[in-house]
């Protein structure tokens, strides 16, 4: 039964993973995401955790944690990790491998300041890393929550997106959301009519020998016939340039097919307002308040999926705007996406309000709206 609790953001994420039916956490503690690991360790040691067959492993570092996560997914466990900053950097090798093999790994990433180890509290400086990190081509899904309730809602959703479409799927939060406490409505997926996609143990023998009709088409599978039985051989190491090009093209086609179902965005405010604000995450919450205070002068476009990015929807939102403000707690992370999307589409001046690792208040955005 749904209930409301006053929770820290990181605990809301831990509870979301439990509600989603996650079984395994592999990670390494790093601020500001550590409480997610602490919560899971506590769940793991309870009698209920033992009954539910929970798995908890603190690795020696994030490199090891990433490949443990890959292994958990291959074994058919609804698995996840949590990290931030330099730990997020170290996870990229495993995330790239998951891209190549179309594995549904899940990560809760709570951004901190950069470059390098920098500050441990807050930033939006991991957008490009989350969307295009590693040596792949960005075949991953990245959600940007704006509130503590979003953390819970999308903390559940990431698992379904990952296992349904078989792409690495990340919830990209930040240190403020991680550490803030707020009222959260907790529920089970069933109470909201959400059917959780069942995990598949890709490497178990019973799943590796399936009739042709039951094989899930996917570009990275090398399919061999042996006496009428199909064998799925997941690969992440390719031998020839032509083979690599072909595999990337096939993964790209699968990603393009899934993208329309995955894309999410929000328009907020009067549709005829001449100032358009583009913001994501917790800054979008400040921008929403600024819209409310602007007396009808401004509206907000919030990309909820940063990858895939709602490019066409942003272009539609930009129509009629005479001023566009990109507000973010980083430099040229979200702004790069916006400039690419709107190149040649609008002549409206674009104001980049980037404040690395600094919180942005509604009053600051109101000042940008009203400035001549």
Secondary structure as GFF3:
##gff-version 3
##sequence-region A 1 372
A	DSSP	beta_strand	3	8	.	.	.	ID=ss1
A	DSSP	alpha_helix	9	19	.	.	.	ID=ss2
A	DSSP	beta_strand	24	27	.	.	.	ID=ss3
A	DSSP	alpha_helix	34	44	.	.	.	ID=ss4
A	DSSP	alpha_helix	47	51	.	.	.	ID=ss5
A	DSSP	beta_strand	55	58	.	.	.	ID=ss6
A	DSSP	alpha_helix	62	74	.	.	.	ID=ss7
A	DSSP	beta_strand	79	83	.	.	.	ID=ss8
A	DSSP	alpha_helix	85	90	.	.	.	ID=ss9
A	DSSP	alpha_helix	92	101	.	.	.	ID=ss10
A	DSSP	beta_strand	106	111	.	.	.	ID=ss11
A	DSSP	alpha_helix	127	132	.	.	.	ID=ss12
A	DSSP	beta_strand	140	143	.	.	.	ID=ss13
A	DSSP	alpha_helix	148	165	.	.	.	ID=ss14
A	DSSP	beta_strand	168	174	.	.	.	ID=ss15
A	DSSP	alpha_helix	175	179	.	.	.	ID=ss16
A	DSSP	beta_strand	181	186	.	.	.	ID=ss17
A	DSSP	three_ten_helix	189	192	.	.	.	ID=ss18
A	DSSP	alpha_helix	205	208	.	.	.	ID=ss19
A	DSSP	beta_strand	209	210	.	.	.	ID=ss20
A	DSSP	three_ten_helix	212	214	.	.	.	ID=ss21
A	DSSP	beta_strand	221	226	.	.	.	ID=ss22
A	DSSP	beta_strand	229	234	.	.	.	ID=ss23
A	DSSP	alpha_helix	241	262	.	.	.	ID=ss24
A	DSSP	beta_strand	265	269	.	.	.	ID=ss25
A	DSSP	beta_strand	275	278	.	.	.	ID=ss26
A	DSSP	alpha_helix	281	293	.	.	.	ID=ss27
A	DSSP	beta_strand	298	303	.	.	.	ID=ss28
A	DSSP	beta_strand	305	307	.	.	.	ID=ss29
A	DSSP	alpha_helix	311	318	.	.	.	ID=ss30
A	DSSP	beta_strand	323	328	.	.	.	ID=ss31
A	DSSP	alpha_helix	334	342	.	.	.	ID=ss32
A	DSSP	beta_strand	349	354	.	.	.	ID=ss33
A	DSSP	alpha_helix	362	370	.	.	.	ID=ss34
###
